[in-house]
Amino acid sequence: MRYTVSVLLAAAAAVLVAAQGSIDSKTETNLKRLFPAATAFTPKAGDPPHFKAMSGQTLLGLAFWTTELQPLERAYDGPIKILVGMDTKGVLTGVVVVEHHEPYGNFSVDTAGFAAQFRGKSIRDAFKVGADVDAVSRATISITSASRAIRNSARLAARQLLPPPPSQ
């Protein structure tokens, strides 16, 4: 009996490790959008949880979910799940809005223009709606929340995972 339980526990652990060790195809497609030059992505791991984008042995950057790093951030109709890419210098390579329940359709965070404005932004930028982030008519709460989630999660990931910038 003990042997059977041990075998079952070992098999369950192997399945769990295998599930954690792989990246689903949709996530991998989105990671490739953030890091087109990457040849591989590591499974999500670490604290905070993140993916690594690699080109051979060279780290190109990190990707992470805003909902995992800023779980309490809420837009008009709940959390907005955004995959954020950031290079090793703290510059965003892009964002992909994966899931939201905002009621505004084309006036919300799922437009190409919303995501495009974050590409090339430094974590040191303000991310202030109306200043360096374009507001979207009738979606101010959602845009502000999404921008704040992107900024705060990127800054958290940079503080914990990237080396500090050189002193000037």
trRosetta pair geometry for C-beta under 8 A, 3 or more apart (Angstrom, degrees):
i j d omega theta_ij theta_ji phi_ij phi_ji
1 4 5.8 -55 -152 33 32 111
1 5 6.5 29 153 -15 65 105
2 5 5.7 -56 -149 38 33 110
2 6 6.2 35 153 -21 66 107
3 6 5.7 -56 -148 37 30 113
3 7 6.3 30 154 -19 65 106
4 7 5.8 -53 -146 36 30 111
4 8 6.3 28 154 -17 64 107
5 8 5.7 -56 -147 39 30 111
5 9 6.2 30 155 -18 65 107
6 9 5.8 -55 -145 38 29 109
6 10 6.2 30 155 -19 64 107
7 10 5.7 -55 -147 37 29 112
7 11 6.3 29 154 -19 64 107
8 11 5.7 -54 -146 37 30 111
8 12 6.3 31 155 -19 64 106
9 12 5.7 -53 -145 37 31 111
9 13 6.3 33 154 -20 64 106
10 13 5.7 -54 -147 36 30 112
10 14 6.4 32 153 -21 64 105
11 14 5.7 -52 -148 34 32 112
11 15 6.5 33 153 -18 64 104
12 15 5.8 -53 -150 35 33 111
12 16 6.4 33 152 -19 65 106
13 16 5.6 -55 -148 37 32 113
13 17 6.3 31 155 -17 66 105
14 17 5.8 -53 -145 38 30 109
14 18 6.2 30 155 -18 64 108
15 18 5.7 -56 -146 38 29 111
15 19 6.3 30 155 -21 64 106
16 19 5.8 -54 -147 35 29 111
16 20 6.4 23 156 -13 64 107
17 20 5.9 -59 -147 40 31 107
17 21 5.9 27 155 -21 66 116
18 21 5.6 -62 -141 40 28 112
18 22 6.7 15 165 -15 63 110
19 22 6.7 -68 -151 34 26 100
20 43 6.2 99 146 157 62 143
20 44 7.8 -103 -168 65 76 80
20 45 7.8 82 163 -82 108 89
21 43 5.0 -123 -148 -38 34 161
22 43 6.4 4 -8 -98 9 119
23 27 5.2 -119 -179 88 93 117
23 28 4.8 114 118 -64 117 95
23 31 7.2 -18 173 -2 150 146
23 41 5.9 6 -16 94 167 120
23 43 5.9 -159 -51 -107 86 65
23 44 7.5 116 -97 -19 93 83
23 51 7.2 60 -102 -117 135 131
24 27 4.9 85 62 13 81 104
24 28 6.9 -152 94 -7 38 91
25 28 5.5 -55 -143 39 33 113
25 29 6.3 39 155 -24 65 102
26 29 5.7 -50 -151 32 30 113
26 30 6.6 26 152 -13 62 105
27 30 5.7 -57 -151 40 34 110
27 31 6.2 38 150 -22 68 104
27 51 8.0 166 158 -60 115 153
27 83 7.5 161 -143 -97 78 151
28 31 5.5 -49 -144 35 34 114
28 32 6.4 38 153 -22 64 103
28 41 6.4 -172 -124 37 80 140
29 32 5.7 -53 -152 33 30 113
29 33 6.8 36 147 -23 62 100
30 33 5.4 -45 -153 27 39 116
30 34 6.8 32 151 -13 64 103
30 83 5.2 83 144 57 132 159
30 96 4.6 -154 -156 79 110 167
30 98 6.7 -10 -106 -86 161 111
31 34 5.7 -60 -155 39 36 109
31 35 6.3 -23 164 34 72 102
31 38 7.1 -62 143 63 98 155
31 41 5.0 23 145 -88 157 157
31 51 6.0 -74 -113 112 133 157
31 53 6.6 -179 178 -90 103 102
31 63 5.5 -151 -121 25 89 168
31 83 7.3 -96 -74 165 61 142
31 85 7.5 129 -143 -86 56 116
32 35 6.7 -79 -130 68 27 67
32 36 6.3 61 173 -105 69 49
32 38 6.8 -131 -113 57 59 109
33 36 7.3 10 -138 -66 20 81
33 94 6.6 -107 131 100 86 150
33 96 5.9 90 82 -72 137 131
34 53 7.2 -135 101 -67 101 148
34 61 7.8 -119 140 88 107 130
34 63 5.6 112 88 -98 159 125
34 83 6.9 -115 -43 126 140 106
34 84 7.8 114 -125 162 143 23
34 85 3.0 157 -178 -43 126 147
34 93 5.0 94 180 99 77 113
34 94 4.8 -151 -119 61 70 106
34 95 7.8 49 -102 -81 109 19
34 96 6.7 -98 -54 -19 102 111
35 38 3.9 49 125 -23 116 120
35 41 7.7 137 61 -84 135 103
35 53 3.8 152 -45 -155 179 154
35 60 5.3 118 -149 105 127 140
35 61 6.1 -167 -90 50 124 110
35 63 7.3 -112 -14 -47 118 121
35 85 5.9 -169 -42 -150 87 141
35 93 6.0 40 -75 130 68 161
37 55 5.7 -19 135 -83 94 134
37 60 6.4 166 82 -117 103 151
38 41 6.2 49 151 -63 143 81
38 53 4.1 -89 -95 -171 139 96
38 54 6.1 81 -152 56 92 37
38 55 5.9 -115 -122 -65 42 77
38 60 5.5 -125 -85 30 89 149
39 54 6.4 -63 57 103 79 77
39 55 5.2 97 2 -130 98 52
39 56 6.3 53 37 -41 142 48
40 54 4.7 -20 69 65 90 110
41 51 5.2 3 -177 176 108 120
41 52 6.8 161 -156 78 56 49
41 53 5.7 -22 -103 -102 83 57
41 54 7.0 177 -88 17 30 84
41 63 7.6 -24 -143 30 123 128
42 45 6.7 -65 136 20 115 111
42 51 6.0 169 67 -161 70 63
42 52 4.2 28 21 42 118 97
42 54 6.9 79 -32 -19 88 119
43 51 7.3 -90 167 -115 14 83
44 49 5.1 35 170 177 106 102
44 50 6.5 -180 -143 91 75 11
44 51 5.3 -50 -85 -67 69 77
45 49 6.8 -124 153 -137 4 71
45 50 7.4 -46 63 58 46 57
46 49 6.1 144 69 -114 69 33
46 50 5.5 -33 63 34 127 88
46 161 7.1 62 155 -101 148 118
47 160 7.2 -94 116 164 66 143
48 64 6.4 49 116 -142 115 146
48 68 6.8 137 180 123 106 102
48 69 5.0 47 -176 -103 155 96
48 153 7.9 -145 126 -158 164 82
48 156 6.2 54 -17 130 148 112
48 157 5.8 -89 56 -94 125 75
48 160 6.1 105 1 70 87 149
48 161 7.4 -84 42 -38 81 119
49 64 6.6 134 96 -135 64 97
49 65 7.4 -7 92 30 110 97
49 68 5.3 -60 55 151 117 149
49 69 7.8 -142 49 -61 76 81
50 62 4.7 -6 175 -170 136 111
50 63 6.5 146 -166 71 81 40
50 64 4.4 -46 -107 -77 84 101
50 157 6.1 109 -82 -138 138 120
50 161 6.5 -2 22 -89 160 165
51 62 6.8 143 74 -163 53 58
51 63 4.4 -15 57 60 106 97
51 64 7.2 -173 17 -69 72 51
52 59 6.0 -62 -169 -131 112 97
52 61 7.8 173 -154 95 55 32
52 62 6.1 -34 -103 -104 56 67
53 59 7.4 95 74 -165 59 58
53 60 4.3 -62 106 65 103 109
53 61 5.0 5 45 59 118 73
53 62 7.1 -148 8 -76 87 17
53 63 6.4 78 -38 -18 105 105
53 85 7.1 30 -23 -144 144 109
54 57 7.2 -25 -167 -131 115 12
54 58 6.7 138 -160 73 68 48
54 59 6.2 -42 -102 -101 71 46
54 60 6.5 180 -104 3 15 92
55 58 4.9 -22 66 66 85 104
55 60 5.4 79 -11 -51 100 115
59 88 6.0 99 110 -75 104 126
60 87 6.7 -68 161 -127 63 79
60 88 7.4 -143 165 -25 21 100
61 85 5.9 72 114 179 136 85
61 86 5.4 -170 -172 93 116 42
61 87 4.2 -78 -86 -109 123 37
61 88 5.8 -127 -92 -38 64 63
61 93 5.9 150 67 -19 170 134
62 85 7.4 168 89 -150 41 51
62 86 5.4 -13 61 61 85 92
62 157 5.9 -167 106 167 143 131
62 161 6.0 61 -67 118 164 150
62 162 7.7 -123 -1 -60 133 97
63 83 5.9 16 179 178 111 96
63 84 6.5 171 -150 84 62 45
63 85 4.8 -23 -96 -96 93 69
63 86 7.5 161 -85 17 43 68
64 68 6.6 -116 178 65 91 115
64 69 5.7 50 145 -30 130 129
64 83 7.5 168 84 -150 24 59
64 84 5.8 -21 61 57 73 94
64 86 7.9 -16 16 11 99 111
64 153 6.2 -157 102 162 120 116
64 157 5.3 -169 7 -85 153 144
65 68 4.3 77 75 5 103 105
65 69 7.0 161 85 -1 56 86
65 81 6.3 -23 -160 -160 108 85
65 82 7.2 139 -155 73 56 44
65 83 6.0 -34 -94 -96 64 63
65 84 7.8 150 -107 13 15 82
65 153 7.9 -101 108 -163 33 155
66 69 6.1 -71 -143 50 34 96
66 70 5.4 -29 178 41 76 107
66 73 6.9 -60 156 58 107 140
66 80 7.2 3 79 90 137 76
66 81 7.0 175 54 -147 91 35
66 82 4.4 27 4 55 126 95
66 83 8.0 -122 -7 -70 81 19
66 84 6.2 86 -55 -20 89 117
66 146 7.8 80 110 -149 174 60
66 149 4.0 66 -178 154 134 112
66 150 6.1 -54 -92 -76 133 49
66 153 4.6 -139 -120 -14 66 157
67 70 7.2 -62 -105 68 20 67
67 71 6.0 57 178 -107 57 62
67 73 7.9 -123 -104 56 52 99
67 79 5.2 81 -112 164 108 140
67 80 7.8 -158 -64 83 100 35
67 81 4.8 -32 -19 -108 134 75
67 82 7.6 134 -23 26 83 61
67 149 7.8 10 -64 -167 49 136
68 71 6.7 12 -131 -66 18 93
68 153 8.0 88 69 -135 67 128
69 152 7.4 176 124 114 106 83
69 153 3.7 110 85 -132 134 96
69 156 5.3 166 -177 74 120 139
69 157 6.4 -54 -112 -49 155 95
70 73 4.3 22 140 -9 113 123
70 148 7.7 176 -179 122 160 81
70 149 4.7 -166 77 -137 146 78
70 152 5.2 91 -85 91 135 120
70 153 4.9 -100 -14 -62 108 96
70 156 7.6 168 -58 5 87 145
71 79 7.5 -35 -158 -103 49 145
73 79 6.6 89 86 -122 72 85
73 80 7.9 -61 115 35 106 82
73 145 5.8 146 172 -172 96 90
73 148 6.2 -175 -136 98 128 104
73 149 4.2 163 114 -85 164 102
73 152 7.3 166 -65 52 138 137
74 78 6.0 -65 -147 -147 92 24
74 79 5.9 -66 -107 -70 60 58
74 145 6.3 -72 99 -147 32 145
75 78 6.6 -8 52 70 81 34
75 79 7.0 107 9 -134 87 15
75 80 5.0 51 -17 -30 136 109
75 100 6.9 0 45 -149 151 114
75 102 6.1 -48 122 -81 138 108
75 109 7.5 -92 -117 -14 160 141
75 141 6.1 120 -172 127 65 86
75 142 4.1 48 -170 -120 123 66
75 145 4.0 -170 -91 71 67 147
75 146 6.2 19 -84 -44 125 82
76 102 5.8 81 54 -126 111 87
76 103 7.2 -90 109 18 132 92
76 139 7.4 -106 -12 -147 139 65
76 141 4.4 103 -68 90 89 126
76 142 4.9 -50 0 -57 103 90
76 145 7.6 -158 -21 9 57 141
77 100 7.6 98 73 170 100 81
77 101 4.6 -114 119 100 118 92
77 102 5.4 165 34 -99 114 43
77 103 6.1 112 -35 -23 148 87
77 142 7.7 -7 19 -88 79 112
78 100 7.7 165 80 -156 90 61
78 101 5.2 28 45 45 122 121
79 100 7.9 -125 112 -115 47 68
80 97 6.5 -38 174 -142 107 101
80 99 7.3 179 -158 92 46 57
80 100 4.3 4 -123 -99 85 110
80 102 7.2 8 -90 -35 111 113
80 109 5.8 16 -151 74 150 161
80 142 6.9 100 -55 -162 140 89
80 145 6.7 125 9 110 120 108
80 146 4.9 -33 71 -94 153 97
80 149 6.7 175 63 36 97 158
81 97 7.5 110 82 -165 57 55
81 98 4.7 -61 107 67 104 101
81 99 4.0 26 39 49 121 95
81 100 7.0 -155 26 -60 68 64
82 95 5.3 -3 -180 -174 114 112
82 96 6.8 156 -160 76 63 44
82 97 5.4 -31 -103 -102 85 58
82 98 6.7 171 -102 10 27 84
82 109 8.0 -80 -79 158 119 134
82 146 6.5 108 -43 -154 145 94
82 149 6.5 124 32 108 127 123
82 150 6.2 -53 106 -79 152 90
83 95 6.9 155 80 -159 51 57
83 96 4.5 -6 55 56 102 99
83 98 5.8 68 -14 -33 99 121
84 92 6.6 -67 -170 -133 95 107
84 94 8.0 -172 -150 98 47 43
84 95 5.2 -15 -104 -107 68 87
84 118 7.9 -84 -130 146 93 146
84 150 5.7 150 -95 -139 133 80
84 153 6.1 143 22 97 150 121
84 154 5.8 -112 152 -73 150 95
84 157 7.9 180 90 12 123 152
85 92 6.5 102 81 -167 63 65
85 93 3.8 -59 114 61 116 105
85 94 5.2 21 42 52 117 72
85 95 7.3 -156 19 -76 74 41
86 90 6.4 -8 -179 -136 117 32
86 91 6.8 150 -157 74 70 31
86 92 5.5 -43 -98 -101 73 52
86 93 6.5 -162 -87 2 16 86
86 123 7.2 33 -139 -55 134 112
86 154 5.5 143 -75 -141 141 98
86 157 6.5 141 38 95 148 132
86 158 6.8 -101 150 -69 154 95
87 90 7.4 -52 72 20 72 19
87 91 5.0 -4 38 59 111 87
87 92 7.9 -159 3 -91 78 4
87 93 5.7 108 -44 -53 85 104
88 162 6.2 157 -161 -130 57 110
89 162 7.8 153 -100 -167 11 144
89 165 7.5 64 -156 -101 74 99
90 122 6.0 48 117 -159 95 76
90 123 4.3 -81 180 13 106 116
90 124 7.1 67 129 -21 133 86
90 154 7.4 108 -158 161 75 103
90 158 4.7 51 -109 -125 102 140
90 162 6.2 -171 -62 83 87 169
90 165 7.3 -63 8 -60 135 110
91 120 6.4 -16 -180 -150 110 34
91 121 7.1 161 -156 83 66 32
91 122 5.4 -38 -100 -95 73 63
91 123 7.6 -115 -77 -14 30 75
92 95 6.8 -16 -178 -42 131 88
92 118 5.1 -57 115 154 154 90
92 119 6.3 -122 109 -115 95 28
92 120 6.8 -37 69 26 80 18
92 121 4.9 9 28 57 119 83
92 122 7.7 -146 1 -78 80 15
92 123 7.6 123 -41 -61 87 70
92 150 7.6 20 -104 174 149 113
92 154 6.4 -51 -78 -118 102 150
93 119 6.6 -2 169 -134 28 79
94 115 6.6 36 -173 166 88 100
94 116 7.9 -20 -131 -110 93 39
94 118 6.6 107 -145 89 35 97
94 119 4.6 4 -88 -90 73 95
95 115 5.0 -142 77 -143 85 84
95 118 4.8 25 -1 69 116 149
95 119 7.8 -133 6 -56 71 68
95 150 5.9 -42 -93 -118 148 129
96 115 6.6 41 -97 -136 35 141
97 100 6.2 -25 179 -16 114 119
97 109 5.2 157 -108 132 155 99
97 110 5.1 -132 94 -102 140 63
97 114 7.1 19 -25 95 137 126
97 115 6.2 -126 -9 -72 94 112
97 146 7.5 -15 -101 -144 115 137
100 108 7.0 -167 107 149 145 134
100 109 5.9 98 -26 63 170 119
100 110 6.4 -149 41 -54 124 105
100 142 7.5 79 -174 -155 141 123
102 108 4.4 152 104 -143 139 147
102 109 6.4 107 10 18 154 97
102 110 7.7 -173 50 -13 118 102
102 139 6.7 51 175 -136 140 113
102 142 4.8 45 -115 -112 140 151
103 108 7.9 148 64 -67 32 139
104 107 4.1 -88 164 74 115 94
104 108 4.0 139 72 -53 107 102
104 136 7.7 125 126 125 150 122
104 138 5.7 163 -128 112 129 106
104 139 4.7 -125 43 -79 170 111
104 142 7.0 -145 17 19 131 153
105 108 6.3 127 57 6 18 110
105 110 7.9 -68 -166 52 31 119
106 111 6.3 70 -159 -79 58 113
107 136 5.5 152 -180 155 65 108
107 137 5.7 -73 -149 78 119 76
107 138 4.9 19 145 65 148 108
107 139 5.1 170 134 -25 85 119
108 111 7.1 145 72 -15 50 91
108 114 7.7 -34 125 -45 43 157
108 136 6.5 154 -102 112 17 152
108 139 4.7 178 -104 -121 58 152
108 142 5.6 -26 -146 108 91 157
108 143 7.8 -155 -155 -58 49 81
109 114 5.1 -171 -149 151 49 165
109 136 7.6 -159 -67 18 50 154
109 139 7.1 -165 -36 162 71 140
109 142 5.6 -128 -28 147 110 112
109 143 6.5 174 -78 -91 91 59
109 146 4.8 142 -115 -55 144 167
110 114 7.2 43 24 40 10 138
111 114 4.8 103 63 -4 83 99
111 115 7.6 -163 93 3 50 84
111 136 7.4 154 22 -114 134 142
112 115 6.1 -63 -155 43 37 105
112 116 5.9 38 153 -28 71 114
113 116 5.6 -55 -138 34 30 115
113 117 6.7 35 165 -29 63 101
113 134 7.2 -48 148 67 109 145
114 117 6.6 -61 -165 20 26 108
114 134 7.7 -127 -107 69 58 103
114 136 6.7 -26 -85 -52 110 137
114 143 7.3 -128 -132 -118 118 94
114 146 7.6 15 173 108 127 151
115 118 6.4 -65 -170 27 42 108
115 119 7.7 49 143 -31 70 96
116 119 5.9 -41 -162 11 47 115
117 121 7.7 42 140 -44 62 124
117 133 6.3 120 124 -133 137 63
117 134 5.8 -155 -83 11 164 102
118 121 5.2 -67 -160 13 53 128
118 133 8.0 18 -76 -111 80 100
118 150 6.1 -82 -126 174 146 156
121 125 4.9 -82 -169 25 96 150
121 127 7.2 88 171 -80 146 86
121 132 7.5 123 -123 147 118 122
122 125 5.1 124 63 -24 74 91
123 151 7.3 130 -148 -152 67 63
123 154 4.8 -154 -107 128 104 111
123 155 5.1 148 -176 -84 117 68
123 158 5.1 -108 -8 -13 175 158
125 132 5.6 -128 177 118 116 160
125 151 7.9 -115 82 -115 81 107
126 131 5.9 -21 86 94 141 137
126 132 5.4 125 55 22 98 126
127 132 6.7 -62 -78 80 21 109
127 133 5.8 37 -163 -36 51 128
127 147 4.9 167 172 169 98 99
127 148 7.0 144 127 -86 125 39
127 150 6.7 -168 -141 82 140 100
127 151 3.7 -145 41 -72 167 131
128 131 4.0 21 86 36 110 123
128 132 5.9 74 45 29 75 83
128 133 6.3 179 79 21 27 98
128 147 7.7 137 -96 141 11 145
129 133 4.9 -53 -94 83 51 109
129 134 7.8 -18 -147 103 69 15
129 135 5.1 83 176 -82 100 84
129 140 6.9 128 146 -151 154 77
129 143 5.5 107 -114 119 134 110
129 144 5.0 -77 -11 -89 146 77
129 147 5.8 176 -57 20 91 159
130 133 7.5 4 9 70 37 71
130 135 5.3 22 -70 -36 72 118
133 143 7.0 165 139 165 119 105
133 147 4.8 40 -155 -116 175 143
135 140 6.0 -1 -154 -104 110 82
135 143 6.0 139 -137 93 54 161
136 139 4.4 -12 91 56 108 116
136 140 7.6 -166 61 -68 64 45
136 142 7.8 -46 61 76 121 105
136 143 5.2 159 22 -64 98 137
139 142 4.6 -50 -178 48 91 116
139 143 5.3 95 117 -27 92 99
140 143 5.9 -58 -139 40 27 108
140 144 6.0 27 163 -19 65 111
141 144 6.0 -59 -146 38 24 109
141 145 6.2 21 157 -16 62 112
142 145 5.9 -58 -145 39 27 109
142 146 6.1 24 159 -16 65 110
143 146 5.9 -56 -142 40 27 108
143 147 6.1 27 158 -19 64 110
144 147 5.9 -58 -146 38 26 110
144 148 6.2 25 156 -18 63 110
145 148 5.8 -57 -146 38 28 110
145 149 6.3 29 155 -20 65 107
146 149 5.7 -53 -146 36 30 112
146 150 6.4 31 154 -19 64 105
147 150 5.8 -53 -149 36 30 111
147 151 6.2 28 154 -16 65 109
148 151 5.8 -55 -143 40 30 110
148 152 5.9 19 163 -11 67 113
149 152 6.2 -57 -134 43 24 102
149 153 5.9 17 167 -12 63 114
150 153 6.4 -62 -141 41 20 103
150 154 6.1 17 161 -17 60 115
151 154 6.1 -66 -149 39 22 108
151 155 6.3 16 159 -15 63 111
152 155 5.8 -55 -143 39 30 109
152 156 6.2 32 157 -20 64 107
153 156 5.6 -53 -146 37 32 113
153 157 6.2 31 156 -17 65 107
154 157 5.9 -54 -145 39 29 109
154 158 6.2 29 156 -19 64 109
155 158 5.7 -54 -143 38 30 112
155 159 6.2 33 157 -21 65 106
156 159 5.9 -55 -148 34 28 110
156 160 6.4 3 163 1 63 114
157 160 6.3 -73 -145 49 26 96
157 161 5.3 -25 177 23 68 125
157 162 7.5 60 130 -13 71 99
158 161 6.8 -72 -113 53 16 83
158 162 4.7 -30 -152 27 62 125
159 162 7.7 15 -25 43 11 85
